[in-house]
Amino acid sequence: MKNKRRFFLTILTVLLLHTSSFAQDYHNGIGFRLGGIAQGLTVKHMFNERSAFEGIASFGRRSLLLTALYERHNPVGDVAGLKWFYGGGAHIGFYNDGYHYFYLKGKHNQPVWIEETRNEVGLGADFIIGMEYKFQKAPISLGLDIKPFVDINSDFFAYWDGALSVRFTF
């Protein structure tokens, strides 16, 4: 009887220590990236305390942008749950742009309506730097980042992007 009780207490202690050692971190998070160009769904998987993968699915005006990022996380002082991170990755974008505009033409400045539609697939490189806070007593993390990226279509485009991410963590 004593051995069973001792075994049970040992298992309980190990489980509690294991749980408390990971209390400030999480393994997976899913939520929304709000604001910026690449806003939409975000998924983050922590490989360990410092390495993570983040995927972003952005839905824009007639477009879909899928981004994959590798990130390095570092603690900020002694603040439990607060980390700063940086990283990089790539994206693929599917664009169905529709341009509608008019201009004045001719001697009498008659308006001419122009409608142009162009479908493209674009590839590009992404970079990210930001901060993230994982609440200690709630399964929620908040992140604030800047994510510049370059888009290589028929032309070269560069963008500055930034957003607030809210994730449910588990």
N, C-alpha and C positions, 0 to 999 in steps of 0.2 A: 504494500500500500504506500509506504514512504517513497519507494522508487518511482511509482507512477506519479505521485504528487510532485516529486523533484523533477521528473522528466517534463511534466506539464508546465511547471514554473520556468524551467530552462527554455522551453520552446516559446512560451509567452514573452519572456524577457528578450530573446533574440528577435522575435517579430516586432516588438515595440521599439527596440533599438534600431532595427532596420528601417521601420517606418519613420521614426523621428530623424534619421540621418538624411532622408530624402524629402523632408517636409518642405524645404524651401525651393526645391526644384520640381520639375515634372518631366514626364516622358513624352507625352503627346498633347497637342493643343489644336483646337479648331475654332475658327471664328471669322470675324470680318475685319478687313483693312479699309478704313474710312478716310476719304479725302484723297487728294492727289490724282494722278493719271491712272496708276495701277491700283484701283480700288476694287474690292470684291471679296472673294473667299480666300482665307489663308489657313494653311495647315503647317504645323511645325512639329518635327520629331527630334527630340534630343537624343543623340547617340550616347553621350556621357555629359558630365558637368560643363564641358567647354565646347563641344562640337554639336552642330545641329543642321538639319535640312529644313528649308522652308519652301513651300510651294504656294504660288498665288495664282488664282484664276480671276482675271479682270474682265468685266463686261462693260464695254463702252458703246458709244454711238456706232452701231453697225460694225462692231469689232469684238474679237475675243483675243486676249493676251494671256498666254500661259508662261509663268516664270518659275525657274528652279534656282535656288540659292543655297550655297554652303556657307555657314556662319560659324564664327568663333566667339564664344561668350566668355566674359571676364567679370569677376565680382567688382563691385564698387565699394571700397572701404569695408567697414564692418556692418553695412546695412544688409540684413538678411532679405533675400529675395530680389535685390536690385543688381542688375548686370548691364554692362555695356557690351555691344557686339559690333562686329564688322564682317564683311564677306563679299562674295561675288558669285556670279552665275551667268545664266543665259536665258533668253526668252524666245518664243516663237509667237508671232502675231498673225491673225487672220483678219484682214480688213476688207470691208465692202463699203467703200467711201462713195457717197453721193454728193455731188456739188451742184448747187442750184444758185444761180445768180443772174443778174441782168446788167446790161450796160447800154449806154446811149450810142446810137450809130447813125451815121448819115448827116446830111445837111440840116435836117429838121430835128435832130436828136431823138429819133424814134427808139423806144426801149426794145431791146432784144433779149429774150429769155433763153438762157443756156442751161442745159442739164447734162451733166457728165457723170458717168458711173465707172469706177475703176476697182477691180478686185485684185488684191495683192496678198502675198504671204511674205512676212518679214522676219528676219532673224536679227538677234542683237546680243550685246553684252550688258550685264547689270552689275552694279556695285551697291553696297548697303552699309550704313553705319547708323547705330541708334542705341537706345536704352530700353530695358524691359524690366517691369516689376511684377513679380509673382506674389499675390496676397498669401499670407501665411495661413489664414484660417478660412479661406474660400478658394474654390477651384477656378480662379480667374487670374489672367495675366493681362497687363496693359503694356503696350509698346509704342514708342514714338521713334520714327526713323526718317532718314533722308536716303533716297534710292535713285541716284542718277543712272541713266542708261542711254545707250546708243542703239539706234535702230538702223539697220542696213537693208533698205529696199532698193528701188532703182536709184535712190539718192541716199545720202547719209544724213541722219537726223539725230540730234542729241537733246535729251530732256532732263530737267531737274524735277524730281518727284519726292514727295514726303507724305506721311500718313500716320494715323493713329490706329493701332491694331488692338482689338479686344478679342481674347480667346478664352474658351472653356478648356480647362486643363484636366488631364487624367493620366 
